[in-house]
Structure formats: C-alpha cells, structure tokens
Amino acid sequence: MDDEGVFRIPGAPVDAVFIDPPALLSSGYVDFALESSTYYARNVRNHEREQCIGEKRKRKKKKAVLNPKEVLAQQRHQEAREILLESHKAFMSNEPAQAKLKEMVKLKTSNAKVEDNSDFIALSQTFQAPLYDITLSSQGKCVPLFNNLVEASSSAEEVASSAGSDFLLPKNSRFLMTDFSEIHRLIPDSPSTGYNLIIIDPPWENKSVHRRSIYPTLPNKYLLSLPLQQLVHSSGALIGLWITNREKLHQFVEKELFPAWKLIPVGVWYWLKITDAGTMVSELDLNHHKPYECLLVASTLMQDHNDVPHRRVAITVPGQHSRKPPLGVLLADFAPKPVRALELFAREMNANWTSWGNEPLRFQGKSYFVERVPEDLTLSGNDTV
C-alpha cells in the first residue's frame, strides 16, 4: 500500500491499483473520517447484476453488420479488454487487496442513515438564493453561499452550516457554487496563479439519467465554451476528463472538445467497478452497462509526459450513483509542483483542492462522516493533494 486507501497490484499488464475511496478521502480531515457505510450506500452486488441479467433476457439477435460507430466502439473496447481482464485477475490473486476488500464489506454493512435534505440546485433557482449564506464555525463569520468562493481552514476541516444542515469542508479546500453561466468567477487574476491539475466530470446528456431525474444534464455544446485555457497555469496543466462509454461522446471529445480546449491527449485511465465479492459488476463484453468508465488524461502543452501512465486501471467498489473515485488525487503525483488543483462539476470536495459546480457540497453533509476515535488520528497525517 503506497498511500492510505491505495493498494498497488503487481502482476498486471499496466499500472493497476485497488482503491478504498473513503480511506483516501478521509486523509483530508483531522477529527472526522468518511463513513464507509454512507459512501457505499447501495447494494452493488444485487443492483448491477440484476441490470445485466435483465439485459441478457432482452438481448436481441446480434446484428450481422455493425454500423461505423459500433465498429469504432468495438475497437475501443478491444483495446481495453485484455488490460482489464489481466488487471482484474491480478487483483483477485492479491492477498492484501482481497483482505482490504473484505474489511470494506464489513464496514459498509452498518447501514448508517444519511440525513441529506439540502437540494442546492433547487435553492439556487429560487428568488431567495442571494440571501442564503454559510456559517464557518472556526472563522466565526457568515459568507454568501452562492456565487462566492468559500475557503476552509488550512490546518483542519471546517464545520459549516447552511440551509438548516451541517457540512464538513476538508482542510485547505475551497468551493464555488454557481451554475455554468458564472464559471468565469474561477478565472485567476494572473496565469501564474492558475491551475495545473484539473479534473472534469461533466453531467453528460443521458436519456436514462434525464428520465429518472437523477441530476440535471448539460448539452455537449456548452462544454465548448468552458474557458479552460483561462483557468490553467502559465506553465501548463494536466487535465482529467471523465467520460461514459458512448462512442458518440468519444467522437465529440476527440474531434471537437479537445481541439476547442487545445488539449493534447496523454492517455486513458480505467475505473473498473467490482462487487462486494470482487467480481466485475457485469460481464465485460456486454453492449451496455459495461463494468468500467474512462478518465481521459490530456495536457494543455505539447510537452513530454512519459512519467504519466499511458494506461492505468483503478479497481474499486462503486459508491452512490454518479459518484466517481478520487482519481484526481492519484493524477496529482504527475502534475507540476506545487500542485494547484481544481475539480469542475464537483459533487464532493478534496483537501487542498478548489471545487466548482452547482452542488459541490452534495456529499459533504456531516451525516456522511463519523468522528475519529483516538487510534484513528494517525490517518490525518496523509494529506491528499
């Protein structure tokens, strides 16, 4: 294990790690830790497997001829297939990782209840939105909640109150809660104070998400106007973009979005999702509900990035719907130093990061955390970046 919550998997064809996100995220707090049973709030074994069984039953006869997009999607999948299979095989035979998985499964069975009544998206759309504020306990002051850069303490987590709920902000973190039209508030005064590591998790257009009203989606064309080059540091930046497996989105990113943002592709990192038993959440070759997602890694400058793994596999049990594992913390190892990190469309916060979106406090409610017992306090020495 290199860092708290990160286990290296030897024997894989590429750099592979097993991640315990609650442990990794908890290193950004002193008196509290992320509660595993609230992070893993859904039963992955049943939920994901039932979807796949249903798909098998509904599966139509395979088409004799694939259309061009299907051919490209199949080629892209084949590039990842062997890497994922062999990495998963190495994970299943790794005793420390298997022991940690069993420990995680035990921790998530406590069925802790989360009181999460704050709908910041709805609040931001009311006429009272400018009147909402957030109280920072250690600083003893109230500041505007929306359209305002809120900064936490640099030495410990900040307990904050807003809209009738309490939240925990990790140490040395900042957040800006706005809609897309106000993202310009993030642009630094000088390129020398820009960000050299940016993780982007867009709410991609998705019929299923829209139909179930899980979260608001954003038309792809809006991303073209995101002022990425105005956000980055003058010496360049590493960019990580989360993307689904839809070939249409891959084509959009490769042909339109990256050129518009002036990005140079560096590599692809895979998030391989597993069940409590360690098996993949679905068969690897299903046309839909594939057991992995991709983080596309790119650079803003034409420069040598040989130190960044061109392919990497991160294995973990999924948390709540749309909640990504903190791969940005791992990518920080390869960003210029000192790291100035930013997450766009964030739904939770990391220590030493700036988080922007219309609900960066989504998973920061105090009920997602548990107070540390004295023997756990040694975990606080591992800062995330």
Contacts in CASP RR format, 6 or more apart in sequence:
PFRMAT RR
TARGET T0000
AUTHOR 0000-0000-0000
METHOD contacts of the structure
MODEL  1
MDDEGVFRIPGAPVDAVFIDPPALLSSGYVDFALESSTYYARNVRNHERE
QCIGEKRKRKKKKAVLNPKEVLAQQRHQEAREILLESHKAFMSNEPAQAK
LKEMVKLKTSNAKVEDNSDFIALSQTFQAPLYDITLSSQGKCVPLFNNLV
EASSSAEEVASSAGSDFLLPKNSRFLMTDFSEIHRLIPDSPSTGYNLIII
DPPWENKSVHRRSIYPTLPNKYLLSLPLQQLVHSSGALIGLWITNREKLH
QFVEKELFPAWKLIPVGVWYWLKITDAGTMVSELDLNHHKPYECLLVAST
LMQDHNDVPHRRVAITVPGQHSRKPPLGVLLADFAPKPVRALELFAREMN
ANWTSWGNEPLRFQGKSYFVERVPEDLTLSGNDTV
1 7 0 8 1.000
1 8 0 8 1.000
1 96 0 8 1.000
2 8 0 8 1.000
3 24 0 8 1.000
3 27 0 8 1.000
3 382 0 8 1.000
4 23 0 8 1.000
4 24 0 8 1.000
4 26 0 8 1.000
4 27 0 8 1.000
4 379 0 8 1.000
4 382 0 8 1.000
5 19 0 8 1.000
5 20 0 8 1.000
5 21 0 8 1.000
5 23 0 8 1.000
5 24 0 8 1.000
5 100 0 8 1.000
6 17 0 8 1.000
6 18 0 8 1.000
6 19 0 8 1.000
6 20 0 8 1.000
6 24 0 8 1.000
6 330 0 8 1.000
7 17 0 8 1.000
7 18 0 8 1.000
7 19 0 8 1.000
7 20 0 8 1.000
7 94 0 8 1.000
7 96 0 8 1.000
7 97 0 8 1.000
7 100 0 8 1.000
8 16 0 8 1.000
8 17 0 8 1.000
9 16 0 8 1.000
9 17 0 8 1.000
9 18 0 8 1.000
9 87 0 8 1.000
9 90 0 8 1.000
9 91 0 8 1.000
9 94 0 8 1.000
9 97 0 8 1.000
9 313 0 8 1.000
9 315 0 8 1.000
10 90 0 8 1.000
10 94 0 8 1.000
11 90 0 8 1.000
12 86 0 8 1.000
12 87 0 8 1.000
12 90 0 8 1.000
12 91 0 8 1.000
12 313 0 8 1.000
13 82 0 8 1.000
13 83 0 8 1.000
13 86 0 8 1.000
13 87 0 8 1.000
14 83 0 8 1.000
14 87 0 8 1.000
14 309 0 8 1.000
14 311 0 8 1.000
14 312 0 8 1.000
14 313 0 8 1.000
15 309 0 8 1.000
15 311 0 8 1.000
15 312 0 8 1.000
15 313 0 8 1.000
16 87 0 8 1.000
16 90 0 8 1.000
16 91 0 8 1.000
16 312 0 8 1.000
16 313 0 8 1.000
16 314 0 8 1.000
16 315 0 8 1.000
17 312 0 8 1.000
17 313 0 8 1.000
17 314 0 8 1.000
17 315 0 8 1.000
17 330 0 8 1.000
18 91 0 8 1.000
18 94 0 8 1.000
18 97 0 8 1.000
18 100 0 8 1.000
18 101 0 8 1.000
18 314 0 8 1.000
18 315 0 8 1.000
18 316 0 8 1.000
19 314 0 8 1.000
19 315 0 8 1.000
19 316 0 8 1.000
19 325 0 8 1.000
19 326 0 8 1.000
20 100 0 8 1.000
20 104 0 8 1.000
20 316 0 8 1.000
21 34 0 8 1.000
21 39 0 8 1.000
21 316 0 8 1.000
21 319 0 8 1.000
21 325 0 8 1.000
21 326 0 8 1.000
22 33 0 8 1.000
22 34 0 8 1.000
22 35 0 8 1.000
22 36 0 8 1.000
22 39 0 8 1.000
22 107 0 8 1.000
23 34 0 8 1.000
23 379 0 8 1.000
24 326 0 8 1.000
24 329 0 8 1.000
24 384 0 8 1.000
25 34 0 8 1.000
25 170 0 8 1.000
25 326 0 8 1.000
25 348 0 8 1.000
25 350 0 8 1.000
25 384 0 8 1.000
26 32 0 8 1.000
26 33 0 8 1.000
26 34 0 8 1.000
26 379 0 8 1.000
27 351 0 8 1.000
27 379 0 8 1.000
27 380 0 8 1.000
27 381 0 8 1.000
27 382 0 8 1.000
27 383 0 8 1.000
27 384 0 8 1.000
28 157 0 8 1.000
28 170 0 8 1.000
28 171 0 8 1.000
28 350 0 8 1.000
28 351 0 8 1.000
28 380 0 8 1.000
28 383 0 8 1.000
28 384 0 8 1.000
29 156 0 8 1.000
29 157 0 8 1.000
29 168 0 8 1.000
29 170 0 8 1.000
29 171 0 8 1.000
29 351 0 8 1.000
29 369 0 8 1.000
29 372 0 8 1.000
29 380 0 8 1.000
30 155 0 8 1.000
30 156 0 8 1.000
30 157 0 8 1.000
30 171 0 8 1.000
30 372 0 8 1.000
30 377 0 8 1.000
30 380 0 8 1.000
31 156 0 8 1.000
31 157 0 8 1.000
31 371 0 8 1.000
31 372 0 8 1.000
32 157 0 8 1.000
32 168 0 8 1.000
32 366 0 8 1.000
32 369 0 8 1.000
32 370 0 8 1.000
32 371 0 8 1.000
32 372 0 8 1.000
33 369 0 8 1.000
33 370 0 8 1.000
33 371 0 8 1.000
33 372 0 8 1.000
33 376 0 8 1.000
33 379 0 8 1.000
34 368 0 8 1.000
34 369 0 8 1.000
34 370 0 8 1.000
35 112 0 8 1.000
35 368 0 8 1.000
35 369 0 8 1.000
35 370 0 8 1.000
36 104 0 8 1.000
36 107 0 8 1.000
36 108 0 8 1.000
36 110 0 8 1.000
37 107 0 8 1.000
37 108 0 8 1.000
37 109 0 8 1.000
37 110 0 8 1.000
37 111 0 8 1.000
37 112 0 8 1.000
38 112 0 8 1.000
38 114 0 8 1.000
38 367 0 8 1.000
38 368 0 8 1.000
38 369 0 8 1.000
39 108 0 8 1.000
39 319 0 8 1.000
39 320 0 8 1.000
39 323 0 8 1.000
39 368 0 8 1.000
40 104 0 8 1.000
40 108 0 8 1.000
40 317 0 8 1.000
40 318 0 8 1.000
40 319 0 8 1.000
41 114 0 8 1.000
41 319 0 8 1.000
41 320 0 8 1.000
42 318 0 8 1.000
42 319 0 8 1.000
42 320 0 8 1.000
42 321 0 8 1.000
44 273 0 8 1.000
44 274 0 8 1.000
44 275 0 8 1.000
44 276 0 8 1.000
44 281 0 8 1.000
44 317 0 8 1.000
44 318 0 8 1.000
44 319 0 8 1.000
45 275 0 8 1.000
45 276 0 8 1.000
45 277 0 8 1.000
48 273 0 8 1.000
48 275 0 8 1.000
48 281 0 8 1.000
48 282 0 8 1.000
48 289 0 8 1.000
48 291 0 8 1.000
48 318 0 8 1.000
49 275 0 8 1.000
49 281 0 8 1.000
49 282 0 8 1.000
51 282 0 8 1.000
51 289 0 8 1.000
52 281 0 8 1.000
52 282 0 8 1.000
52 283 0 8 1.000
52 286 0 8 1.000
52 289 0 8 1.000
55 286 0 8 1.000
55 288 0 8 1.000
55 289 0 8 1.000
63 70 0 8 1.000
66 74 0 8 1.000
69 247 0 8 1.000
69 248 0 8 1.000
69 251 0 8 1.000
70 247 0 8 1.000
72 247 0 8 1.000
72 250 0 8 1.000
72 251 0 8 1.000
73 245 0 8 1.000
73 247 0 8 1.000
73 250 0 8 1.000
76 247 0 8 1.000
76 250 0 8 1.000
77 245 0 8 1.000
77 285 0 8 1.000
77 290 0 8 1.000
80 268 0 8 1.000
80 270 0 8 1.000
80 292 0 8 1.000
80 294 0 8 1.000
81 284 0 8 1.000
81 285 0 8 1.000
83 270 0 8 1.000
83 311 0 8 1.000
83 313 0 8 1.000
84 270 0 8 1.000
84 272 0 8 1.000
84 284 0 8 1.000
84 292 0 8 1.000
84 313 0 8 1.000
85 284 0 8 1.000
87 272 0 8 1.000
87 313 0 8 1.000
87 315 0 8 1.000
88 272 0 8 1.000
88 274 0 8 1.000
88 280 0 8 1.000
88 315 0 8 1.000
91 97 0 8 1.000
91 274 0 8 1.000
91 278 0 8 1.000
91 315 0 8 1.000
92 98 0 8 1.000
92 278 0 8 1.000
97 315 0 8 1.000
101 274 0 8 1.000
101 276 0 8 1.000
101 278 0 8 1.000
101 317 0 8 1.000
104 317 0 8 1.000
105 276 0 8 1.000
108 276 0 8 1.000
112 367 0 8 1.000
112 370 0 8 1.000
113 367 0 8 1.000
114 365 0 8 1.000
114 367 0 8 1.000
114 368 0 8 1.000
115 165 0 8 1.000
115 367 0 8 1.000
116 365 0 8 1.000
116 367 0 8 1.000
116 368 0 8 1.000
117 164 0 8 1.000
117 165 0 8 1.000
118 162 0 8 1.000
118 163 0 8 1.000
118 164 0 8 1.000
118 165 0 8 1.000
118 361 0 8 1.000
118 365 0 8 1.000
120 163 0 8 1.000
120 177 0 8 1.000
120 358 0 8 1.000
120 359 0 8 1.000
120 361 0 8 1.000
120 362 0 8 1.000
121 215 0 8 1.000
121 216 0 8 1.000
121 358 0 8 1.000
121 359 0 8 1.000
123 129 0 8 1.000
123 132 0 8 1.000
123 146 0 8 1.000
123 163 0 8 1.000
124 146 0 8 1.000
124 177 0 8 1.000
124 178 0 8 1.000
124 179 0 8 1.000
124 358 0 8 1.000
129 146 0 8 1.000
130 144 0 8 1.000
130 146 0 8 1.000
130 147 0 8 1.000
132 144 0 8 1.000
132 145 0 8 1.000
132 146 0 8 1.000
132 162 0 8 1.000
132 163 0 8 1.000
133 142 0 8 1.000
133 143 0 8 1.000
133 144 0 8 1.000
133 145 0 8 1.000
133 162 0 8 1.000
134 142 0 8 1.000
134 143 0 8 1.000
134 144 0 8 1.000
134 145 0 8 1.000
134 150 0 8 1.000
134 160 0 8 1.000
134 161 0 8 1.000
134 162 0 8 1.000
134 167 0 8 1.000
135 141 0 8 1.000
135 142 0 8 1.000
135 160 0 8 1.000
135 161 0 8 1.000
135 162 0 8 1.000
136 142 0 8 1.000
136 143 0 8 1.000
136 150 0 8 1.000
136 152 0 8 1.000
136 158 0 8 1.000
136 159 0 8 1.000
136 160 0 8 1.000
137 158 0 8 1.000
137 159 0 8 1.000
137 160 0 8 1.000
137 161 0 8 1.000
138 153 0 8 1.000
138 156 0 8 1.000
138 158 0 8 1.000
138 159 0 8 1.000
139 153 0 8 1.000
139 158 0 8 1.000
143 150 0 8 1.000
145 162 0 8 1.000
145 163 0 8 1.000
145 177 0 8 1.000
146 177 0 8 1.000
146 178 0 8 1.000
147 176 0 8 1.000
147 177 0 8 1.000
147 178 0 8 1.000
147 182 0 8 1.000
147 185 0 8 1.000
148 176 0 8 1.000
148 177 0 8 1.000
149 174 0 8 1.000
149 175 0 8 1.000
149 176 0 8 1.000
149 185 0 8 1.000
149 354 0 8 1.000
150 160 0 8 1.000
150 169 0 8 1.000
150 174 0 8 1.000
150 175 0 8 1.000
150 176 0 8 1.000
150 177 0 8 1.000
151 173 0 8 1.000
151 174 0 8 1.000
152 158 0 8 1.000
152 160 0 8 1.000
152 169 0 8 1.000
152 170 0 8 1.000
152 171 0 8 1.000
152 172 0 8 1.000
152 173 0 8 1.000
152 174 0 8 1.000
153 171 0 8 1.000
153 172 0 8 1.000
154 171 0 8 1.000
154 172 0 8 1.000
155 171 0 8 1.000
155 172 0 8 1.000
156 171 0 8 1.000
157 168 0 8 1.000
157 169 0 8 1.000
157 170 0 8 1.000
157 171 0 8 1.000
158 168 0 8 1.000
158 169 0 8 1.000
158 171 0 8 1.000
159 166 0 8 1.000
159 167 0 8 1.000
159 168 0 8 1.000
159 169 0 8 1.000
159 366 0 8 1.000
160 166 0 8 1.000
160 167 0 8 1.000
160 168 0 8 1.000
160 169 0 8 1.000
161 167 0 8 1.000
162 361 0 8 1.000
165 365 0 8 1.000
165 366 0 8 1.000
166 365 0 8 1.000
166 366 0 8 1.000
167 361 0 8 1.000
167 364 0 8 1.000
167 365 0 8 1.000
167 366 0 8 1.000
168 364 0 8 1.000
168 365 0 8 1.000
168 366 0 8 1.000
168 368 0 8 1.000
168 369 0 8 1.000
169 175 0 8 1.000
169 349 0 8 1.000
169 364 0 8 1.000
170 349 0 8 1.000
170 350 0 8 1.000
170 351 0 8 1.000
170 352 0 8 1.000
170 384 0 8 1.000
171 351 0 8 1.000
171 352 0 8 1.000
171 383 0 8 1.000
172 351 0 8 1.000
172 352 0 8 1.000
173 349 0 8 1.000
173 350 0 8 1.000
173 351 0 8 1.000
173 352 0 8 1.000
173 353 0 8 1.000
173 354 0 8 1.000
173 355 0 8 1.000
174 353 0 8 1.000
174 354 0 8 1.000
174 355 0 8 1.000
175 346 0 8 1.000
175 349 0 8 1.000
175 354 0 8 1.000
175 355 0 8 1.000
175 356 0 8 1.000
175 360 0 8 1.000
175 361 0 8 1.000
176 185 0 8 1.000
176 186 0 8 1.000
176 354 0 8 1.000
176 355 0 8 1.000
176 356 0 8 1.000
176 357 0 8 1.000
176 360 0 8 1.000
177 356 0 8 1.000
177 357 0 8 1.000
177 358 0 8 1.000
177 359 0 8 1.000
177 360 0 8 1.000
177 361 0 8 1.000
178 185 0 8 1.000
178 356 0 8 1.000
178 357 0 8 1.000
178 358 0 8 1.000
179 357 0 8 1.000
179 358 0 8 1.000
180 218 0 8 1.000
180 222 0 8 1.000
180 358 0 8 1.000
183 226 0 8 1.000
183 227 0 8 1.000
183 344 0 8 1.000
183 356 0 8 1.000
184 227 0 8 1.000
186 231 0 8 1.000
186 342 0 8 1.000
186 354 0 8 1.000
186 356 0 8 1.000
187 227 0 8 1.000
187 230 0 8 1.000
187 231 0 8 1.000
188 194 0 8 1.000
188 195 0 8 1.000
188 231 0 8 1.000
191 232 0 8 1.000
191 233 0 8 1.000
191 234 0 8 1.000
192 233 0 8 1.000
192 234 0 8 1.000
193 233 0 8 1.000
193 340 0 8 1.000
194 231 0 8 1.000
194 232 0 8 1.000
194 233 0 8 1.000
194 234 0 8 1.000
194 237 0 8 1.000
194 340 0 8 1.000
195 231 0 8 1.000
195 232 0 8 1.000
195 233 0 8 1.000
195 237 0 8 1.000
195 340 0 8 1.000
195 341 0 8 1.000
195 342 0 8 1.000
195 354 0 8 1.000
196 232 0 8 1.000
196 233 0 8 1.000
196 235 0 8 1.000
196 236 0 8 1.000
196 237 0 8 1.000
196 238 0 8 1.000
196 335 0 8 1.000
196 336 0 8 1.000
196 339 0 8 1.000
196 340 0 8 1.000
196 341 0 8 1.000
197 237 0 8 1.000
197 238 0 8 1.000
197 328 0 8 1.000
197 331 0 8 1.000
197 332 0 8 1.000
197 335 0 8 1.000
197 339 0 8 1.000
197 340 0 8 1.000
197 341 0 8 1.000
197 342 0 8 1.000
198 228 0 8 1.000
198 231 0 8 1.000
198 232 0 8 1.000
198 237 0 8 1.000
198 238 0 8 1.000
198 239 0 8 1.000
198 240 0 8 1.000
198 341 0 8 1.000
198 342 0 8 1.000
198 343 0 8 1.000
198 344 0 8 1.000
199 239 0 8 1.000
199 240 0 8 1.000
199 242 0 8 1.000
199 327 0 8 1.000
199 328 0 8 1.000
199 331 0 8 1.000
199 341 0 8 1.000
199 342 0 8 1.000
199 343 0 8 1.000
199 344 0 8 1.000
200 239 0 8 1.000
200 240 0 8 1.000
200 241 0 8 1.000
200 242 0 8 1.000
200 343 0 8 1.000
200 344 0 8 1.000
200 345 0 8 1.000
201 242 0 8 1.000
201 324 0 8 1.000
201 343 0 8 1.000
201 344 0 8 1.000
201 345 0 8 1.000
201 346 0 8 1.000
201 347 0 8 1.000
202 218 0 8 1.000
202 223 0 8 1.000
202 241 0 8 1.000
202 242 0 8 1.000
202 344 0 8 1.000
202 345 0 8 1.000
203 209 0 8 1.000
203 215 0 8 1.000
203 216 0 8 1.000
203 217 0 8 1.000
203 218 0 8 1.000
203 345 0 8 1.000
204 217 0 8 1.000
204 218 0 8 1.000
204 220 0 8 1.000
204 243 0 8 1.000
204 244 0 8 1.000
204 246 0 8 1.000
204 249 0 8 1.000
205 217 0 8 1.000
205 218 0 8 1.000
205 219 0 8 1.000
205 220 0 8 1.000
206 217 0 8 1.000
206 244 0 8 1.000
209 215 0 8 1.000
209 217 0 8 1.000
209 322 0 8 1.000
210 217 0 8 1.000
214 321 0 8 1.000
214 322 0 8 1.000
215 322 0 8 1.000
216 358 0 8 1.000
220 249 0 8 1.000
220 252 0 8 1.000
220 257 0 8 1.000
223 257 0 8 1.000
224 256 0 8 1.000
224 257 0 8 1.000
224 260 0 8 1.000
226 261 0 8 1.000
226 344 0 8 1.000
228 239 0 8 1.000
228 261 0 8 1.000
228 262 0 8 1.000
228 263 0 8 1.000
228 300 0 8 1.000
229 261 0 8 1.000
229 262 0 8 1.000
229 300 0 8 1.000
231 342 0 8 1.000
232 300 0 8 1.000
233 336 0 8 1.000
233 340 0 8 1.000
235 301 0 8 1.000
235 336 0 8 1.000
236 299 0 8 1.000
236 300 0 8 1.000
236 301 0 8 1.000
236 303 0 8 1.000
236 336 0 8 1.000
237 299 0 8 1.000
237 300 0 8 1.000
237 335 0 8 1.000
237 336 0 8 1.000
238 266 0 8 1.000
238 297 0 8 1.000
238 298 0 8 1.000
238 299 0 8 1.000
238 305 0 8 1.000
238 308 0 8 1.000
238 331 0 8 1.000
238 334 0 8 1.000
238 335 0 8 1.000
238 336 0 8 1.000
239 261 0 8 1.000
239 263 0 8 1.000
239 297 0 8 1.000
239 298 0 8 1.000
239 299 0 8 1.000
239 300 0 8 1.000
240 295 0 8 1.000
240 296 0 8 1.000
240 297 0 8 1.000
240 298 0 8 1.000
240 328 0 8 1.000
240 331 0 8 1.000
241 253 0 8 1.000
241 295 0 8 1.000
241 296 0 8 1.000
241 298 0 8 1.000
242 293 0 8 1.000
242 294 0 8 1.000
242 295 0 8 1.000
242 296 0 8 1.000
242 324 0 8 1.000
243 249 0 8 1.000
243 250 0 8 1.000
243 253 0 8 1.000
243 293 0 8 1.000
243 294 0 8 1.000
243 295 0 8 1.000
243 296 0 8 1.000
244 293 0 8 1.000
245 290 0 8 1.000
245 292 0 8 1.000
245 293 0 8 1.000
245 294 0 8 1.000
253 296 0 8 1.000
254 265 0 8 1.000
258 265 0 8 1.000
258 298 0 8 1.000
261 300 0 8 1.000
262 300 0 8 1.000
263 298 0 8 1.000
263 299 0 8 1.000
263 300 0 8 1.000
264 298 0 8 1.000
264 299 0 8 1.000
264 300 0 8 1.000
264 301 0 8 1.000
264 302 0 8 1.000
265 296 0 8 1.000
265 297 0 8 1.000
265 298 0 8 1.000
266 297 0 8 1.000
266 298 0 8 1.000
266 299 0 8 1.000
266 305 0 8 1.000
266 308 0 8 1.000
266 310 0 8 1.000
267 296 0 8 1.000
267 297 0 8 1.000
267 298 0 8 1.000
267 308 0 8 1.000
267 309 0 8 1.000
267 310 0 8 1.000
267 311 0 8 1.000
268 294 0 8 1.000
268 295 0 8 1.000
268 296 0 8 1.000
268 297 0 8 1.000
268 310 0 8 1.000
268 311 0 8 1.000
269 294 0 8 1.000
269 295 0 8 1.000
269 297 0 8 1.000
269 309 0 8 1.000
269 311 0 8 1.000
269 312 0 8 1.000
269 313 0 8 1.000
269 314 0 8 1.000
269 327 0 8 1.000
269 331 0 8 1.000
270 292 0 8 1.000
270 293 0 8 1.000
270 294 0 8 1.000
270 295 0 8 1.000
270 311 0 8 1.000
270 312 0 8 1.000
270 313 0 8 1.000
270 314 0 8 1.000
271 292 0 8 1.000
271 293 0 8 1.000
271 294 0 8 1.000
271 295 0 8 1.000
271 314 0 8 1.000
271 316 0 8 1.000
271 324 0 8 1.000
271 325 0 8 1.000
271 327 0 8 1.000
272 280 0 8 1.000
272 291 0 8 1.000
272 292 0 8 1.000
272 313 0 8 1.000
272 314 0 8 1.000
272 315 0 8 1.000
272 316 0 8 1.000
273 280 0 8 1.000
273 281 0 8 1.000
273 291 0 8 1.000
273 292 0 8 1.000
273 293 0 8 1.000
273 316 0 8 1.000
273 317 0 8 1.000
273 318 0 8 1.000
274 280 0 8 1.000
274 281 0 8 1.000
274 291 0 8 1.000
274 315 0 8 1.000
274 316 0 8 1.000
274 317 0 8 1.000
275 281 0 8 1.000
275 317 0 8 1.000
276 317 0 8 1.000
278 317 0 8 1.000
280 291 0 8 1.000
281 291 0 8 1.000
281 318 0 8 1.000
282 289 0 8 1.000
282 290 0 8 1.000
282 291 0 8 1.000
283 291 0 8 1.000
284 290 0 8 1.000
284 291 0 8 1.000
293 324 0 8 1.000
295 327 0 8 1.000
295 331 0 8 1.000
297 308 0 8 1.000
297 331 0 8 1.000
299 305 0 8 1.000
305 334 0 8 1.000
307 334 0 8 1.000
308 331 0 8 1.000
308 334 0 8 1.000
312 330 0 8 1.000
314 325 0 8 1.000
314 327 0 8 1.000
314 330 0 8 1.000
316 325 0 8 1.000
320 363 0 8 1.000
322 347 0 8 1.000
323 347 0 8 1.000
323 348 0 8 1.000
323 363 0 8 1.000
326 350 0 8 1.000
326 384 0 8 1.000
328 341 0 8 1.000
328 343 0 8 1.000
328 350 0 8 1.000
329 350 0 8 1.000
329 384 0 8 1.000
329 385 0 8 1.000
332 339 0 8 1.000
332 341 0 8 1.000
332 384 0 8 1.000
332 385 0 8 1.000
333 385 0 8 1.000
335 341 0 8 1.000
339 352 0 8 1.000
339 385 0 8 1.000
341 350 0 8 1.000
341 352 0 8 1.000
341 353 0 8 1.000
341 354 0 8 1.000
341 385 0 8 1.000
342 353 0 8 1.000
342 354 0 8 1.000
342 355 0 8 1.000
342 356 0 8 1.000
343 350 0 8 1.000
343 353 0 8 1.000
343 354 0 8 1.000
343 355 0 8 1.000
343 356 0 8 1.000
344 356 0 8 1.000
344 357 0 8 1.000
345 356 0 8 1.000
345 357 0 8 1.000
346 355 0 8 1.000
346 356 0 8 1.000
346 357 0 8 1.000
346 360 0 8 1.000
347 357 0 8 1.000
347 359 0 8 1.000
347 360 0 8 1.000
347 362 0 8 1.000
347 363 0 8 1.000
348 355 0 8 1.000
348 360 0 8 1.000
348 362 0 8 1.000
348 363 0 8 1.000
348 364 0 8 1.000
349 355 0 8 1.000
349 360 0 8 1.000
349 361 0 8 1.000
349 364 0 8 1.000
350 384 0 8 1.000
351 383 0 8 1.000
351 384 0 8 1.000
351 385 0 8 1.000
352 383 0 8 1.000
352 384 0 8 1.000
352 385 0 8 1.000
353 384 0 8 1.000
372 379 0 8 1.000
372 380 0 8 1.000
END
